Amino acid sequence: MQTATLTKSVLIVDDQLTVRQLLHEVARKAGYDTWLAENGLKALEMTRECSPSVIIMDIKMPVMDGLEAFRLIHQEFPEIPVILMTAYGTLDTVVEAMKMGAFDYLVKPSNVNELRLMLDRAYQMRCMRAELAELRNELKKHFQLETIIGKSPAVQSIYKVVGRVAQTNATVLITGESGSGKEVIAQTIHRNSTRRDNPFIKVNCGALPEGLMESELFGHEKGAFTGAVAKKPGRFELANGGTMLLDEIGELPLALQVKLLRVLQEKTFERVGGTETIKVDVRIVAATNRNLEERVQQGLFRADLFYRLKVVPIHVPALRERVEDIPAFVDYFVRRYADEAHVEVPIVSPEALKLLCRCPWPGNVRELGNVLERAVILSQGVIDVMDLPGLLPAEELPVVAVPESGTYREQMHRVEKQIIENALRQNNGNRVKTAKALDISRRALLYKIDEHGLGQTGLGPDAQEIE
């Protein structure tokens, strides 16, 4: 695939002419085309006009300040990295900028070499984003497997099977524990098939009352039974030309198994109470967390239907059997739920990620998603162990002085503040060393310092950070 190349260009925004000229000279010597703007409003106009690769923008400016301009630019052009500059290096300003999604910040007067390095890093990230977007577009054009998450050997095997079976009309039987992602596999098969523009109909065989299941699947004629006041098409008719997922197929009653077998073999059926034979073209994908071979031996599932469904079998392993895929799921869920909640994507601390990878997850991917949805909503920019209640074994809980009163969150909040405050004092307020000592990122530490109000203690932004 030929990747798109971006012109090395930077928009420089500062209300001081001398600063604009200096930055222009630095960027020009580094090989960048430059555009200059004197305030945030002009920067917004020029971004729409020129679409620069990177933006360097002062925070304190007349007409429209840098934070407001950044907010508007980031909403409209989230792919453009923005470096914010300030001579007022207060923690509040820095934290607010980073929370809003700024690429990085510089405190004036800045070192020329540091500026060049940051500019190049921002440009490289912009190129990577463009390349990734192009790759995703190519995948969508040719083969949409982006819904299947993970790169473990088991998942790679699923990729191969889905790739081979998607373009056929073969019946597929997907097995695996509850919450392991069987429906995602079924949807991926449909999206990559020639039926992708036609319906994908899901039927949960375990959730439908047995007395209504036949009507739901095959429809009914007016007056077929009490309450049938009008003719109603069934799911098979609605799925004509598309794909039907029969989830929890192991719960299908024996009487309906016969009728399903006929649909699979002859593509025909009659509505409940009707005599007209209806022909449909529906691809069947079945899914179950049951052992169908055992149910066949127990006389609860027809052997002929089982073998008719198992033309192409796909087994989805439990999450505990592919631990190497958990970080990818964590990244996916955190971004998804942050987007749904309209909040900045939180950082997942290394300790929290290690804990998530160690859990057995009896509820599989579904359980992991539920835990992370709660964590995204309750966290304050960083998801750490304290945002994952119930996952840490009691014997591994840290021994700290627990406050005597307050809710769980209030007490943990105070304990966390104590830990960060102690670490800052031990490192003489040096945030770089403190972040390393706590094994968290500097950005995560900034969030926590701001959250706990530690910036006013003499241990925050006024402390020296020279290593």
C-alpha positions in Angstrom: 0.0 0.0 0.0 1.4 3.4 -0.9 1.1 5.6 2.1 0.2 9.3 1.9 2.9 11.8 2.7 2.2 15.0 4.5 3.9 18.3 3.8 6.1 19.4 6.7 4.2 22.5 7.7 3.6 24.4 10.9 1.2 27.1 11.9 2.9 29.5 14.4 0.5 31.5 16.6 1.8 34.3 18.9 0.8 37.9 19.5 4.4 39.0 19.6 6.0 39.6 16.1 9.5 38.9 17.4 8.5 35.5 18.7 6.7 34.6 15.5 9.8 35.6 13.5 12.1 33.5 15.8 9.9 30.4 15.6 9.6 30.9 11.8 13.4 30.9 11.5 13.7 27.8 13.7 11.0 25.9 11.8 12.3 26.9 8.4 15.8 25.7 9.2 14.3 22.4 10.3 12.7 22.0 6.9 9.1 23.2 7.6 6.9 25.4 5.6 5.4 28.0 7.9 2.2 30.1 8.3 2.0 32.9 10.9 -1.0 34.1 12.9 -1.2 36.8 15.6 -4.2 35.5 17.6 -6.4 32.5 18.2 -9.2 33.6 15.9 -6.7 34.1 13.0 -5.2 30.7 13.8 -8.7 29.0 13.5 -9.2 30.7 10.1 -5.8 29.7 8.8 -6.1 26.1 10.0 -9.3 25.7 8.0 -7.5 27.3 5.0 -4.1 25.6 5.1 -4.5 22.4 7.2 -1.0 22.5 8.7 0.7 19.3 9.9 1.5 20.9 13.4 0.4 24.0 15.3 2.6 25.9 17.8 0.4 28.3 19.7 0.8 30.8 22.6 -1.7 30.6 25.4 -1.9 34.3 26.4 -3.1 36.3 23.4 -5.7 39.1 22.7 -8.9 38.6 20.7 -9.0 34.9 21.4 -6.5 33.1 23.7 -4.7 29.9 22.9 -6.8 27.6 25.1 -10.1 28.7 23.5 -8.6 28.5 20.0 -7.1 25.1 20.7 -10.5 23.9 22.0 -12.2 24.9 18.7 -9.4 23.6 16.5 -9.2 20.3 18.4 -13.0 19.8 17.9 -12.7 20.4 14.2 -9.3 18.9 13.5 -8.5 16.4 16.2 -5.8 14.8 14.0 -3.5 17.9 14.1 -1.1 17.9 17.1 -0.9 21.2 18.9 2.0 22.4 21.0 1.0 25.1 23.5 3.4 27.8 24.8 3.1 29.8 27.9 5.3 32.2 29.9 2.9 31.6 32.7 3.9 28.0 33.6 1.2 27.5 36.2 0.1 23.9 36.9 -3.6 24.8 36.3 -2.9 26.1 32.8 -0.7 23.1 31.9 -3.1 20.5 33.3 -6.1 22.1 31.6 -4.2 22.1 28.2 -3.2 18.4 28.6 -6.7 17.4 29.6 -8.1 19.1 26.5 -5.7 16.9 24.4 -2.7 19.1 23.7 0.2 17.2 22.2 2.7 18.9 24.6 3.6 22.3 26.0 6.6 24.6 26.2 7.4 27.2 28.9 8.9 30.4 27.5 11.7 31.1 27.0 12.2 27.7 25.4 15.3 26.0 24.3 15.7 25.9 20.5 16.8 22.3 20.4 13.9 21.3 22.6 11.5 23.1 20.3 12.9 21.3 17.2 12.7 17.9 18.9 9.1 18.5 20.0 8.2 19.8 16.6 9.6 16.7 14.9 7.9 14.4 17.3 4.5 16.1 16.7 5.0 15.9 12.9 6.0 12.2 13.2 2.8 11.5 15.2 0.7 13.4 12.6 2.2 11.2 9.8 1.5 8.0 11.8 -2.1 9.1 12.4 -2.5 9.8 8.6 -0.9 6.4 7.8 -3.2 4.6 10.3 -6.3 6.3 8.9 -5.3 5.3 5.4 -4.7 1.7 6.5 -8.1 1.6 8.2 -9.8 2.9 5.0 -8.0 0.2 3.0 -9.2 -2.5 5.4 -12.7 -1.2 5.2 -12.6 -1.3 1.4 -11.2 -4.8 1.1 -11.7 -6.7 4.3 -13.3 -5.4 7.5 -11.7 -7.4 10.4 -11.3 -4.3 12.6 -14.1 -5.5 14.9 -12.1 -8.6 16.0 -9.6 -7.5 18.6 -6.3 -9.2 19.4 -3.2 -10.7 17.9 -2.9 -13.9 19.9 -2.3 -17.2 17.9 -5.9 -18.2 18.6 -7.3 -15.0 17.2 -5.0 -15.2 14.2 -6.5 -18.6 13.5 -10.0 -17.0 13.6 -8.9 -14.3 11.2 -7.9 -16.9 8.7 -11.1 -18.9 9.0 -13.3 -15.8 8.8 -11.3 -14.7 5.7 -11.9 -17.9 3.9 -15.6 -18.4 4.9 -16.9 -14.9 4.7 -17.4 -14.8 0.9 -19.1 -18.2 0.8 -22.7 -19.2 1.9 -21.5 -22.0 4.2 -23.2 -22.4 7.6 -21.0 -21.5 10.5 -21.1 -22.8 14.1 -19.4 -20.5 16.6 -18.7 -22.0 20.1 -17.3 -20.4 23.2 -18.1 -19.3 26.7 -20.7 -16.6 27.4 -19.3 -13.1 26.8 -16.3 -14.3 24.7 -17.3 -12.4 21.6 -19.2 -14.9 19.4 -21.6 -12.3 18.2 -18.7 -10.1 17.0 -17.4 -13.0 14.9 -20.8 -13.5 13.4 -21.1 -9.8 12.5 -17.7 -9.7 11.0 -18.5 -12.7 8.8 -21.7 -10.8 7.6 -19.9 -7.5 7.0 -17.3 -9.2 4.8 -19.7 -11.2 2.8 -21.6 -10.4 -0.4 -24.7 -10.1 1.8 -23.2 -7.1 3.7 -25.8 -4.6 2.4 -28.7 -6.9 3.4 -30.1 -7.5 6.9 -28.2 -9.1 9.8 -30.9 -10.5 12.1 -30.1 -11.9 15.5 -32.3 -14.4 17.4 -31.6 -15.4 20.9 -33.1 -18.9 21.1 -32.7 -19.0 24.9 -34.6 -15.7 25.5 -37.7 -16.5 23.5 -40.6 -18.2 25.2 -41.0 -21.7 23.7 -44.7 -21.0 22.8 -43.8 -17.9 20.8 -40.5 -19.1 19.2 -42.0 -20.7 16.1 -44.0 -17.6 15.4 -41.0 -15.4 15.9 -38.8 -17.5 13.6 -41.3 -18.3 10.8 -44.1 -15.8 11.3 -47.9 -16.5 11.5 -51.1 -15.9 9.6 -54.0 -13.9 10.9 -56.1 -16.0 13.4 -53.4 -18.7 13.7 -53.8 -18.5 17.5 -55.4 -16.3 20.1 -54.0 -12.8 19.8 -52.9 -13.2 16.2 -54.9 -10.3 14.9 -52.9 -9.8 11.8 -50.4 -11.6 9.5 -46.8 -11.2 10.8 -43.6 -12.1 8.9 -41.0 -14.1 10.9 -37.3 -13.5 11.4 -36.4 -15.7 8.4 -38.5 -13.5 6.1 -37.0 -10.3 7.5 -33.5 -11.8 7.0 -34.1 -12.8 3.3 -30.9 -12.0 1.3 -28.9 -11.5 4.5 -27.6 -13.4 7.5 -29.3 -14.8 10.6 -27.5 -15.4 13.8 -29.1 -18.1 15.9 -27.6 -17.4 19.3 -27.8 -20.0 22.0 -28.8 -22.6 19.4 -28.5 -25.3 22.0 -31.7 -24.1 23.7 -33.9 -24.6 20.5 -36.7 -27.1 21.3 -36.6 -30.4 19.4 -39.8 -29.7 17.6 -38.4 -26.5 16.0 -35.1 -28.2 15.2 -36.9 -30.3 12.6 -38.3 -27.1 10.9 -34.9 -25.4 11.1 -33.3 -28.4 9.4 -35.7 -28.1 6.6 -34.9 -24.4 6.1 -31.2 -25.2 6.0 -31.7 -28.0 3.4 -34.6 -26.7 1.3 -34.7 -22.9 2.0 -38.5 -23.2 2.5 -41.0 -23.1 5.4 -44.7 -22.2 6.1 -45.9 -19.6 8.6 -47.7 -20.8 11.7 -51.4 -21.4 10.6 -50.5 -21.0 6.9 -50.3 -23.3 3.9 -48.2 -21.1 1.5 -44.7 -22.4 1.1 -42.2 -19.5 1.4 -38.8 -19.6 -0.1 -35.9 -17.6 1.4 -32.2 -17.1 0.9 -30.7 -16.7 4.3 -27.2 -17.6 5.5 -27.2 -19.2 9.0 -24.6 -18.6 11.6 -25.3 -20.4 14.9 -23.6 -19.8 18.2 -23.7 -21.6 21.5 -21.8 -21.8 24.9 -23.1 -25.4 25.2 -21.4 -28.6 24.2 -23.7 -29.7 21.4 -22.1 -33.1 21.0 -23.1 -33.9 24.6 -26.6 -32.6 24.0 -26.8 -34.9 21.0 -25.9 -37.9 23.1 -28.4 -36.8 25.7 -31.2 -36.7 23.1 -31.7 -33.0 23.5 -30.3 -32.0 20.1 -30.7 -33.6 16.7 -27.5 -35.2 15.3 -28.5 -34.3 11.7 -29.0 -30.7 12.6 -25.8 -30.6 14.5 -23.7 -31.8 11.5 -25.7 -29.5 9.2 -24.8 -26.5 11.3 -21.2 -27.5 11.9 -20.1 -27.1 8.2 -17.4 -24.5 9.4 -16.7 -24.6 13.1 -15.1 -21.6 14.9 -14.1 -21.8 18.5 -13.6 -18.5 20.4 -11.3 -19.0 23.3 -12.0 -17.6 26.8 -10.2 -14.3 27.7 -8.1 -16.1 30.3 -6.7 -18.3 27.5 -5.4 -15.3 25.5 -4.1 -12.9 28.1 -1.9 -11.2 25.5 -5.0 -9.7 23.9 -6.2 -8.0 27.1 -4.2 -4.8 26.6 -5.8 -4.4 23.2 -9.2 -4.8 24.7 -8.4 -2.4 27.4 -7.4 0.3 24.9 -10.5 -0.4 22.8 -13.0 -0.2 25.7 -11.3 2.9 27.3 -11.5 4.8 24.1 -15.1 3.6 23.3 -16.5 4.5 26.7 -14.7 7.8 26.9 -16.2 8.7 23.5 -19.7 7.7 24.7 -19.3 9.6 27.9 -17.9 12.7 26.1 -14.7 12.8 28.2 -11.0 12.8 27.5 -9.6 9.3 27.1 -8.1 8.4 30.5 -4.6 7.0 31.0 -4.4 3.4 32.3 -1.6 3.1 34.9 0.9 0.2 34.5 -0.3 -1.2 37.8 -4.0 -1.2 36.7 -3.1 -2.9 33.4 -1.1 -5.6 35.2 -4.0 -6.2 37.5 -6.4 -6.4 34.5 -4.2 -9.0 32.8 -4.0 -11.1 35.9 -7.8 -11.5 36.5 -9.5 -14.7 35.4 -12.5 -12.9 33.9 -15.2 -15.6 34.2 -17.5 -13.3 32.3 -14.9 -12.9 29.6 -14.8 -9.8 27.3 -18.3 -8.7 28.4 -17.2 -8.6 32.1 -14.0 -6.7 31.2 -16.0 -4.1 29.2 -18.4 -3.6 32.2 -15.5 -3.0 34.6 -13.8 -0.5 32.3 -17.0 1.4 31.5 -17.4 2.0 35.3 -13.7 2.9 35.6 -13.9 5.4 32.7 -16.9 7.1 34.3 -15.5 7.3 37.8 -11.8 8.0 37.1 -10.3 11.5 37.0 -8.1 11.3 33.9 -6.2 8.2 35.1 -7.4 4.7 35.7 -5.4 3.1 38.5 -5.9 0.1 40.8 -8.2 2.1 43.1 -10.6 2.6 40.1 -10.9 -1.2 39.8 -12.6 -2.2 43.1 -13.0 -5.9 43.8 -10.2 -7.0 41.4 -7.2 -6.9 43.7 -6.9 -9.9 46.0 -7.2 -9.0 49.7 -3.7 -10.3 50.5 -2.2 -7.9 47.9 -3.9 -4.7 49.1 -1.3 -2.2 50.3 -1.0 -1.6 54.0 -1.7 2.1 54.6 -3.4 4.1 57.3 -7.0 4.0 56.4 -9.1 7.1 57.3 -11.7 6.4 60.0 -14.7 8.0 58.2 -16.1 8.7 54.8 -17.3 6.6 51.8 -15.0 4.2 50.0 -14.1 6.7 47.3 -13.5 9.5 49.9 -11.2 7.3 52.0 -9.3 6.0 48.9 -9.0 9.6 47.7 -7.3 10.6 50.9 -5.0 7.7 50.9 -3.9 8.4 47.3 -3.3 12.0 48.2 -1.1 10.9 51.1 0.9 8.5 48.9 1.6 11.2 46.2 2.4 13.9 48.8 4.9 11.6 50.5 6.5 10.8 47.2 6.8 14.4 46.3 8.5 15.2 49.6 10.9 12.3 49.2 11.9 13.7 45.8 12.1 17.3 46.9 9.1 18.2 44.7 10.7 17.0 41.5 7.8 15.7 39.5 9.9 13.8 37.0 11.6 11.8 39.7 8.3 11.4 41.6 6.6 9.9 38.5 9.4 7.5 38.1 9.3 6.5 41.7 5.5 5.8 41.5 5.9 4.1 38.1 3.4 6.4 36.5 3.7 8.8 33.6 4.5 12.5 34.3 1.2 13.4 32.7 -0.7 11.1 35.1 1.1 12.6 38.0 0.1 16.1 36.9 -3.5 15.0 36.8 -3.3 13.7 40.3 -1.4 16.7 41.7 -4.2 18.9 40.3 -7.0 16.7 41.5 -5.6 16.7 45.1 -4.7 20.4 45.2 -1.0 19.7 45.8 0.0 22.5 43.4 -0.3 25.0 46.2 1.9 23.1 48.8 5.3 24.1 47.4 5.6 20.6 46.0 3.9 21.4 42.7 4.9 23.6 39.7 7.3 25.9 41.6 9.6 23.0 42.5 12.7 22.4 40.4 12.5 19.6 37.8 16.1 19.5 36.7 17.3 15.9 37.0 
